[in-house]
C-alpha cells in the first residue's frame, strides 16, 4: 500500500470490540501511516467530552452513533467518512449530505462472503444435502436417494436472483461456470444489462414461479417490505428453495413458516424478521428450514478484507484522489 503525501487527522468511531476484531497489528500500522490518529482511542459515542474539532476523517464501523447536526457542529473540519462495514444508513444522516461530506463504504468487500455463502447454499440446496443428511443420520445406511428426491442435483437447474445489488452482482459472477439458467429481477435494469451480467431479465413473479432456487438480494425499503408475501410464496414451484441473505423484512415470516411446515418448499435463512427469531418459532424445528445467525457477511478473518478495503480508500483520500467505492446520497434509496 502506498504511503500518502500527508496524514489527515482522523478518529475511529465504532464499538471498541469491533475495532479489536477489525485490526491486526499490521493493519494498525498501515492505519497510522496513512492518517494522524491514536488507534487506541475509539469513540463509542459523541458525548460532550469527545474532541472532534480537528478531525478531518472519521473511520467508522458497527456501533458508530449517528452523525447528526449537533455532532457535525462540533466537527467543523470533517470532510470524509470511511466506513469499515457495509451500510452507512445507521450513522450517515441528512446533515452529512447537506455538509457535502464524502462517504466511502466497504460494502463491495462485504458482498464477497455473502455471495460465496449464497452460492454454497444454492449448490447444497439442489443436492438436498440437509434433507439427505437427516435421513442418513436416521437410517445409518445408503438409500435410493434419487427415488426419495427425483429432482436432486445441480445440472440445468434454474436459479432466480432477485436484485442486482452488490451481492447480487457478485453472485451472478460466481454462477457463470455452472450449468444453470439464471433469471434476474430488478426494476432498475434493462434486458441488455441483465444479459451482460449473465442472466435473463424477467419480472419478479415470473422469476419466483420458474426457479428451483430463489435468492433475495434486495434492500429493505417500504416497497420491498414483505415482497415475499403469502401470494408470492405460493408461486414457488413444489420443492423450490428460498434463500434470504439480504434483509429479514423482505419475507413474511408467518407465511413462510406455513409453506415450509407444509413440506412444499424449503428455506435457507441467514436473516429473519424478527431477528433473531423467537425461541418458540417453528422454523427452528422444521426439517425444510436451514437457519444461520446472520453469518453470511464478513466474520472472523473475513473482517480484515473490509479493513484493507477501507485503508485503500484512506490512501486515496490522503493522496487527494476520489474514493473507489463512494456512497452517494441518491443511491441510498435503493441500497441496503
C-alpha positions, 0 to 999 in steps of 0.5 A: 500500500502506498504511503500518502503525501500527508496524514489527515487527522482522523478518529475511529468511531465504532464499538471498541470490540469491533475495532479489536476484531477489525485490526491486526497489528499490521493493519494498525500500522498501515492505519497510522501511516496513512492518517494522524490518529491514536488507534487506541482511542475509539469513540463509542459515542459523541458525548460532550467530552469527545474532541472532534474539532480537528478531525478531518476523517472519521473511520467508522464501523458497527456501533458508530452513533449517528452523525447528526447536526449537533455532532457535525457542529462540533466537527467543523473540519470533517470532510470524509467518512470511511466506513469499515462495514457495509451500510452507512444508513445507521450513522450517515444522516441528512446533515452529512449530505447537506455538509457535502461530506464524502462517504466511502463504504466497504460494502463491495468487500462485504458482498464477497462472503455473502455471495460465496455463502449464497452460492454454497447454499444454492449448490447444497440446496439442489443436492438436498444435502440437509434433507439427505443428511437427516435421513442418513443420520436416521437410517445409518445406511445408503438409500435410493436417494434419487427415488426419495428426491427425483429432482436432486442435483445441480445440472440445468437447474434454474436459479432466480436472483432477485436484485442486482445489488452488490451481492447480487452482482457478485453472485451472478459472477460466481454462477457463470461456470455452472450449468444453470439458467439464471433469471434476474429481477430488478426494476432498475435494469434493462434486458441488455444489462441483465444479459451482460451480467449473465442472466435473463431479465424477467419480472419478479413473479415470473422469476419466483414461479420458474426457479428451483432456487430463489435468492433475495438480494434486495434492500429493505425499503417500504416497497420491498417490505414483505415482497415475499408475501403469502401470494408470492410464496405460493408461486414457488414451484413444489420443492423450490428453495428460498434463500434470504441473505439480504434483509429479514423484512423482505419475507413474511415470516408467518407465511413462510413458516406455513409453506415450509411446515407444509413440506412444499418448499424449503428455506435457507435463512441467514436473516429473519424478521424478527431477528433473531427469531423467537425461541418458540418459532417453528422454523427452528424445528422444521426439517425444510428450514436451514437457519444461520445467525446472520453469518453470511457477511464478513466474520472472523478473518473475513473482517480484515478484507473490509479493513484493507478495503477501507485503508485503500480508500484512506490512501486515496483520500490522503493522496487527494484522489476520489474514493473507489467505492463512494456512497452517494446520497441518491443511491441510498434509496435503493441500497441496503 
